[in-house]
Amino acid sequence: MTDPRVAVGEIWRDVNRTIHERFRQAWRGTDLYPGAMFLLRHLQAEPGLTVSELSRRAGLVKSGVSKLIDQADRMGLVEKRPDPADQRLQRLFLTEQGTVTMTEMESKGQATWLAIIKQISPADLAEVEKGLRILQEAVVAAANATPKGDERS
């Protein structure tokens, strides 16, 4: 019998991988890397972020964010503008096409998520929610228990 602590990790990885694949299928033909959706949401909420600021908010490495933003810029989804106070900085803004693309991707994402959730009975869905809340609390507690500077990358 598998240790529940190991089983939860294995199930989590499998569910995460499968869900990501479902979303990639839903967004196929978009030409935009699915992770860019996360960045576009940040830019919609906070127009004018720099790549560094966006990287910090998204919790991603700057080089990866920079590549995704360059791709979105080439596609006409993001506009780079010089910072009026510091010409060395470039501020990022969603274009009208970026907003349209993001809305389309969100709609496809919601439909994909609802198709998954529809497979779960209401009673089981309540149990899934309860379990995820317990896991969320454990993740927060573990993060708070980790001394600063002791995080592993």
Contacts in CASP RR format, 6 or more apart in sequence:
PFRMAT RR
TARGET T0000
AUTHOR 0000-0000-0000
METHOD contacts of the structure
MODEL  1
MTDPRVAVGEIWRDVNRTIHERFRQAWRGTDLYPGAMFLLRHLQAEPGLT
VSELSRRAGLVKSGVSKLIDQADRMGLVEKRPDPADQRLQRLFLTEQGTV
TMTEMESKGQATWLAIIKQISPADLAEVEKGLRILQEAVVAAANATPKGD
ERS
2 10 0 8 1.000
8 135 0 8 1.000
19 116 0 8 1.000
20 34 0 8 1.000
22 112 0 8 1.000
22 116 0 8 1.000
23 34 0 8 1.000
23 109 0 8 1.000
23 112 0 8 1.000
24 34 0 8 1.000
25 112 0 8 1.000
26 108 0 8 1.000
26 109 0 8 1.000
26 111 0 8 1.000
26 112 0 8 1.000
27 34 0 8 1.000
27 37 0 8 1.000
27 105 0 8 1.000
27 108 0 8 1.000
27 109 0 8 1.000
30 101 0 8 1.000
30 104 0 8 1.000
30 105 0 8 1.000
31 75 0 8 1.000
32 71 0 8 1.000
32 72 0 8 1.000
32 75 0 8 1.000
32 77 0 8 1.000
32 101 0 8 1.000
32 105 0 8 1.000
33 68 0 8 1.000
33 71 0 8 1.000
35 68 0 8 1.000
36 68 0 8 1.000
36 71 0 8 1.000
36 72 0 8 1.000
37 102 0 8 1.000
37 105 0 8 1.000
37 106 0 8 1.000
38 58 0 8 1.000
39 54 0 8 1.000
39 58 0 8 1.000
39 65 0 8 1.000
39 68 0 8 1.000
39 69 0 8 1.000
39 72 0 8 1.000
40 72 0 8 1.000
40 77 0 8 1.000
40 78 0 8 1.000
40 94 0 8 1.000
40 98 0 8 1.000
40 101 0 8 1.000
40 102 0 8 1.000
41 102 0 8 1.000
42 49 0 8 1.000
42 54 0 8 1.000
42 57 0 8 1.000
42 58 0 8 1.000
43 49 0 8 1.000
43 54 0 8 1.000
43 78 0 8 1.000
43 92 0 8 1.000
43 93 0 8 1.000
43 94 0 8 1.000
44 94 0 8 1.000
44 99 0 8 1.000
44 102 0 8 1.000
46 53 0 8 1.000
46 57 0 8 1.000
47 92 0 8 1.000
47 93 0 8 1.000
47 94 0 8 1.000
48 81 0 8 1.000
48 91 0 8 1.000
48 92 0 8 1.000
48 93 0 8 1.000
49 57 0 8 1.000
49 91 0 8 1.000
49 92 0 8 1.000
50 83 0 8 1.000
50 89 0 8 1.000
50 90 0 8 1.000
50 91 0 8 1.000
50 92 0 8 1.000
51 62 0 8 1.000
51 65 0 8 1.000
51 66 0 8 1.000
51 69 0 8 1.000
51 90 0 8 1.000
51 92 0 8 1.000
52 62 0 8 1.000
54 65 0 8 1.000
54 69 0 8 1.000
54 92 0 8 1.000
55 61 0 8 1.000
55 62 0 8 1.000
55 64 0 8 1.000
55 65 0 8 1.000
55 66 0 8 1.000
58 65 0 8 1.000
69 78 0 8 1.000
69 80 0 8 1.000
69 92 0 8 1.000
72 78 0 8 1.000
72 98 0 8 1.000
73 79 0 8 1.000
73 80 0 8 1.000
75 97 0 8 1.000
75 101 0 8 1.000
76 95 0 8 1.000
76 97 0 8 1.000
76 98 0 8 1.000
77 94 0 8 1.000
77 95 0 8 1.000
77 97 0 8 1.000
77 98 0 8 1.000
77 101 0 8 1.000
77 102 0 8 1.000
78 92 0 8 1.000
78 93 0 8 1.000
78 94 0 8 1.000
78 95 0 8 1.000
78 98 0 8 1.000
79 92 0 8 1.000
79 93 0 8 1.000
79 94 0 8 1.000
79 95 0 8 1.000
80 90 0 8 1.000
80 91 0 8 1.000
80 92 0 8 1.000
81 90 0 8 1.000
81 91 0 8 1.000
81 92 0 8 1.000
81 93 0 8 1.000
82 89 0 8 1.000
82 90 0 8 1.000
82 91 0 8 1.000
83 89 0 8 1.000
83 90 0 8 1.000
83 91 0 8 1.000
94 102 0 8 1.000
117 125 0 8 1.000
120 128 0 8 1.000
END
